[in-house]
Amino acid sequence: MAKKKGNAVPQPVTEQIPSVPNGLSGIASANAPIIFFDEAPNAGFYNGIAHITLEAHRFLNNGAPMNDRMIVAHLRMNLQALAALKNAITEAERQAQQVVQAAQSAVKH
């Protein structure tokens, strides 16, 4: 906190990391959730916004083993963000395929 001057209420110190235009803030990013999901069962498009629902499976034991599903996130994005998400998924799939191919190659040798 900043030092109090007279009767003035002290203002919190705000830190931006990096403090560069168009940079990525480390402090603001620290609270971003990591979302794990098993399925994306629902998708739609309404008023210029794409909607995607993400679900995860839960395994429970209430006297007998069982499982259910729960919604873990409702994604909402414009077309530009939808294209960026699609590109990120395509890149992750490409990288995953390289790992699979490398593992298969190692097993053959």
C-alpha positions, 0 to 999 in steps of 0.5 A: 500500500502507498503511504497515507498523506494527511486524511487521504485514503491510501491507494493500492499500488498497481503493478503491471508486468510487463508494462508494455503496450499490448504485453501480457500481464503476469499479475492479471494472468495469475488468476486465470483458470486452467480448465480440464474437460472430457467433452464439448457436447454442445455448440451453437452460434447466436447474435454473432457469438459462438457458444461451446459447452465443456463437460467433465466426467466425475467418478463417485462412490455412493455405496456403488461406483457410478459416474456422472457429467458436470459442466465445467465451462461455457465458452463465448467468443466472437468469430475472430476468437473462434478462428484463433481457438480453432488454429490453437487446436489444430496446432496442438493436434499437430504437435500431439501427432509428432509425439505419437509418431516419435513414440512409434518410431522409438518402439520400432527401433 
